[in-house]
Amino acid sequence: MPLPSDAKVVETSNGLVNTLHEIFGPHPGFRPAHAKGVLLKGTFTPTEDAKSLSTAPHFNNPSTPAIARFSNSTGIPEIPDTDPNGNPRGFAVRFMLAESPRRVHTDIIAHSVDGFPGTTGEEALDFFNALKNGTISDYLGAHPKALAFVQAPKPIPSSFGKEKYFAVNAFKFIAADGKETFVRYRFVPEAGEDYLDEATLKDKAPNFLFQGVPETLKQGPILFKLTAQVAEEGDVTDDNTVKWPEERKIVELGTIKLESVANDNAAQQKTIIFDPIPRVEGIEASADPLLQVRAGVYLISGKERRAD
């Protein structure tokens, strides 16, 4: 996972990492955002529709080992699961494509709000700087995209496995015949969505979501359908804040089956670096400028964790 070569992208990525550290405080060994998390192991099984849309290995193999991470928002490792600032929740999935002669994988990174506080990395940095400096109210008044993200509903789920997750950026699928299709991923829980009201939330323990993961697994695997909203001609693919109409076709790509909590969880979370850019045959990043900055943030923060 190379650091982007564009100097402005690197500068913005470093700025975001540093600003997040300043907002949430230094927590060596933890991510500057989505610090509190848990890793699980499982498998991904694709559908025939996935095979027809892309030559990517995980869409064409019978099944692929997967590693997934649920997380709370903020860079605070001890944030209570009952704290509204823990939203949006994160869900990242790594598809383990090969172990030798070299390790090959591709990732999808999603969160529980279908949006982001800016079109570009620079806008995201401005948003977090306003939050750090106490000028966020003024900033939101002048930036409707950020305001829409802040005002989007963010209910607290009863379980990580009963939440829908969105990978907000667009990606390009390339089929065996060369046909190109732009999509946006969504993870849909097979158990259905379920959210808590304030009265119910008051009785929940500070770590109820994380404690609930092994309890849920005792009853069976946590299952998600990986789906894709398909763009039509003229739909914007280079701006995550411009949403496609809900009537756009949704294609089911496969099933994520999470069966166990990963061993050496804390150590693995410290070293694993998820990558928002696919870097795999059959899937390409769109021209969305946010993707390169997100990749830079993940790599920079990952190297920090490994050095602590």
C-alpha positions in Angstrom: 0.0 0.0 0.0 2.1 2.9 -1.2 1.7 6.5 0.1 0.1 8.7 -2.6 2.7 10.5 -4.6 0.8 13.8 -4.9 2.4 16.2 -2.4 -1.0 17.9 -1.6 -2.6 14.6 -0.9 0.2 13.7 1.5 0.0 17.1 3.2 -3.8 16.8 3.6 -3.5 13.2 4.9 -0.9 14.2 7.5 -3.0 17.2 8.5 -6.1 15.0 9.1 -4.1 12.5 11.2 -2.6 15.3 13.3 -5.9 17.1 13.7 -7.7 14.0 14.8 -5.0 13.4 17.4 -5.4 16.9 18.7 -9.2 16.6 19.0 -9.3 13.2 20.7 -5.9 13.2 22.4 -2.8 11.0 21.8 -3.6 7.3 22.3 -0.4 5.5 21.2 -1.1 2.2 19.3 -4.7 3.2 18.4 -6.3 4.7 15.3 -6.9 8.5 15.3 -10.5 7.7 14.3 -12.5 4.6 15.0 -10.1 3.7 17.8 -12.3 1.2 19.6 -12.8 -1.9 17.6 -12.9 -5.7 17.3 -11.7 -8.0 14.6 -13.6 -11.1 13.4 -12.8 -13.9 11.1 -15.1 -15.4 8.5 -15.7 -16.0 4.8 -17.2 -14.4 1.7 -19.3 -16.3 -0.8 -20.1 -14.5 -4.1 -23.2 -14.6 -6.2 -23.4 -15.2 -10.0 -24.3 -11.5 -10.4 -20.9 -10.6 -8.8 -19.1 -12.8 -11.3 -20.8 -11.2 -14.2 -19.9 -7.7 -13.1 -16.3 -8.1 -12.2 -13.2 -10.3 -12.8 -12.1 -9.6 -9.2 -10.9 -12.9 -7.6 -13.2 -12.8 -4.5 -16.2 -12.4 -6.9 -15.1 -15.5 -8.9 -13.7 -17.9 -6.4 -16.1 -20.3 -4.6 -15.3 -18.5 -1.3 -12.7 -16.3 0.2 -11.4 -16.0 3.8 -12.3 -12.6 5.3 -11.3 -10.5 8.3 -13.7 -7.8 9.4 -13.5 -5.0 12.0 -16.5 -3.4 13.8 -15.7 0.0 15.4 -17.0 3.0 17.2 -16.3 6.5 15.9 -13.8 9.0 17.5 -10.2 8.4 18.4 -11.0 7.6 22.0 -10.4 3.9 22.8 -12.6 3.9 25.9 -15.6 5.7 24.4 -18.8 4.1 25.8 -20.9 2.3 23.3 -23.9 4.3 24.6 -22.3 7.7 23.7 -23.9 9.2 20.6 -20.4 10.3 19.5 -19.7 6.7 18.9 -21.7 7.1 15.7 -21.2 6.5 12.9 -20.1 2.9 13.5 -17.5 1.5 11.2 -17.3 -1.8 9.4 -14.2 -2.8 7.4 -13.8 -6.1 5.5 -10.6 -7.6 4.1 -10.8 -10.3 1.5 -7.7 -12.6 1.8 -7.0 -13.5 -1.8 -3.7 -15.3 -1.4 -1.0 -16.0 1.2 1.9 -17.0 -1.1 4.2 -16.3 -2.9 3.1 -12.9 -1.4 0.1 -11.8 0.7 -2.7 -10.4 -1.5 -5.9 -8.8 -0.3 -8.4 -6.1 -1.0 -10.7 -4.2 1.4 -14.0 -2.4 1.7 -14.3 0.3 4.3 -17.8 1.4 5.3 -19.7 3.2 8.1 -23.2 3.5 9.3 -24.1 6.8 7.6 -24.4 7.2 3.9 -22.4 10.3 3.7 -19.2 12.2 4.6 -18.6 15.8 5.8 -17.0 16.9 2.5 -16.3 16.1 -1.1 -12.5 16.3 -0.8 -9.8 15.6 1.8 -9.3 19.4 2.1 -13.0 19.9 3.0 -12.8 17.1 5.6 -9.7 18.7 7.1 -11.5 22.0 7.3 -14.4 20.3 9.0 -12.2 18.7 11.7 -10.2 21.9 12.2 -13.4 23.8 12.8 -14.3 21.1 15.3 -10.9 21.4 17.0 -11.0 25.2 17.1 -14.6 25.5 18.4 -15.8 27.2 15.3 -17.9 24.2 14.0 -21.3 26.1 14.2 -20.0 28.8 11.9 -18.5 26.2 9.6 -21.7 24.2 9.3 -23.6 27.4 8.6 -21.5 28.0 5.5 -21.0 24.4 4.4 -24.3 22.6 3.6 -22.6 19.2 2.8 -21.0 19.1 6.2 -24.3 20.2 7.8 -26.2 17.4 6.0 -23.7 14.8 7.4 -24.0 16.1 11.0 -27.8 16.2 10.8 -28.1 12.7 9.3 -29.9 10.3 11.7 -27.4 8.3 13.7 -29.3 5.9 15.9 -27.4 3.5 18.2 -27.9 -0.1 17.1 -28.7 -3.0 19.5 -25.9 -5.0 17.8 -23.1 -4.4 15.3 -24.7 -7.1 13.3 -28.0 -5.3 13.1 -26.8 -2.1 11.4 -26.5 -1.2 7.7 -23.1 0.1 6.5 -22.2 2.2 3.5 -19.0 2.5 1.5 -19.6 6.1 0.5 -17.2 6.4 -2.5 -18.0 5.0 -6.0 -15.9 2.2 -7.5 -15.7 0.9 -11.1 -16.3 -2.8 -11.8 -14.7 -4.3 -14.9 -16.3 -7.5 -16.3 -14.6 -10.2 -18.4 -15.9 -8.6 -21.6 -14.6 -5.2 -20.6 -17.9 -3.7 -19.6 -17.5 -1.1 -16.9 -20.1 -0.5 -14.1 -19.9 2.1 -11.4 -21.2 1.0 -8.0 -21.5 2.0 -4.3 -21.3 -0.8 -1.8 -23.7 -1.4 1.0 -23.6 -4.1 3.8 -27.1 -5.2 4.7 -27.5 -7.3 7.9 -29.4 -10.6 7.4 -30.7 -10.3 11.0 -32.3 -7.0 10.1 -31.7 -3.5 11.4 -32.5 -2.8 15.0 -32.0 0.4 17.0 -32.4 1.5 20.6 -34.5 4.3 22.0 -33.3 6.5 24.8 -35.2 4.6 27.5 -33.7 1.2 26.5 -30.2 2.7 26.0 -30.1 3.9 29.7 -30.0 0.3 30.9 -27.1 -0.7 28.5 -23.6 -1.3 29.8 -20.8 1.0 28.4 -19.4 -1.9 26.3 -22.6 -3.6 25.4 -21.9 -3.7 21.6 -18.5 -5.2 22.0 -19.6 -7.6 24.7 -22.5 -8.6 22.5 -20.2 -9.8 19.7 -19.1 -13.1 21.3 -22.5 -13.6 22.8 -24.1 -13.3 19.3 -21.5 -15.7 17.8 -22.5 -18.4 20.4 -25.9 -18.4 18.7 -24.5 -18.6 15.2 -22.5 -16.5 12.6 -23.1 -12.8 12.0 -24.2 -12.5 8.4 -24.3 -9.6 6.0 -25.3 -9.3 2.3 -22.8 -7.3 0.3 -24.8 -5.3 -2.2 -24.1 -2.7 -4.8 -26.1 0.3 -5.9 -25.5 0.5 -9.6 -25.0 3.9 -11.3 -26.8 4.9 -14.5 -25.5 7.1 -17.2 -25.1 10.7 -16.0 -24.8 9.7 -12.3 -22.0 11.5 -10.4 -19.2 9.1 -9.5 -16.5 11.5 -8.3 -18.3 13.2 -5.4 -19.4 11.1 -2.4 -21.8 13.8 -1.2 -23.9 13.5 -4.4 -26.2 10.5 -3.8 -27.8 8.5 -6.6 -31.5 8.1 -6.6 -32.8 5.3 -4.4 -34.6 3.7 -7.3 -31.2 2.8 -8.8 -30.8 -1.0 -9.2 -29.4 -2.9 -6.2 -27.4 -6.0 -7.0 -26.5 -8.7 -4.4 -22.8 -9.5 -4.6 -22.5 -12.1 -1.9 -22.6 -13.1 1.7 -20.2 -12.2 4.5 -20.2 -14.9 7.2 -18.4 -13.9 10.4 -17.9 -16.9 12.7 -15.3 -16.0 15.4 -13.4 -13.3 17.1 -9.9 -13.1 15.8 -7.0 -14.4 18.1 -4.6 -11.8 19.5 -7.2 -9.2 18.8 -5.3 -6.2 20.2 -2.1 -7.0 18.4 -3.8 -7.6 15.1 -5.8 -4.4 15.3 -2.5 -2.5 15.9 -0.9 -3.9 12.8 -3.6 -4.3 10.2 -3.9 -1.3 7.8 -7.1 -1.3 5.8 -7.0 0.3 2.4 -9.9 2.3 0.8 -8.5 1.7 -2.7 -9.2 -1.8 -4.2 -5.8 -2.5 -5.8 -7.1 -5.7 -7.4 -8.0 -6.9 -10.9 -11.6 -6.2 -11.9 -12.2 -3.2 -9.5 -10.8 0.3 -9.8 -11.1 3.4 -7.8 -13.3 6.1 -9.2 -12.0 9.6 -9.8 -13.4 10.6 -6.3 -10.6 12.8 -4.9 -11.4 11.7 -1.3 -10.1 8.2 -2.0 -6.5 9.1 -2.2 -6.6 11.1 1.0 -8.4 8.4 2.8 -5.8 5.9 1.7 -3.0 8.3 2.9 -4.7 8.7 6.3 -5.0 4.9 6.8 -1.4 4.3 5.8 0.1 7.1 7.9 -1.9 6.2 11.0 -1.1 2.5 10.5 2.6 3.2 10.4 2.2 5.2 13.6 0.5 2.3 15.4 3.2 -0.1 14.3 5.9 2.2 15.5 4.3 2.5 19.0 
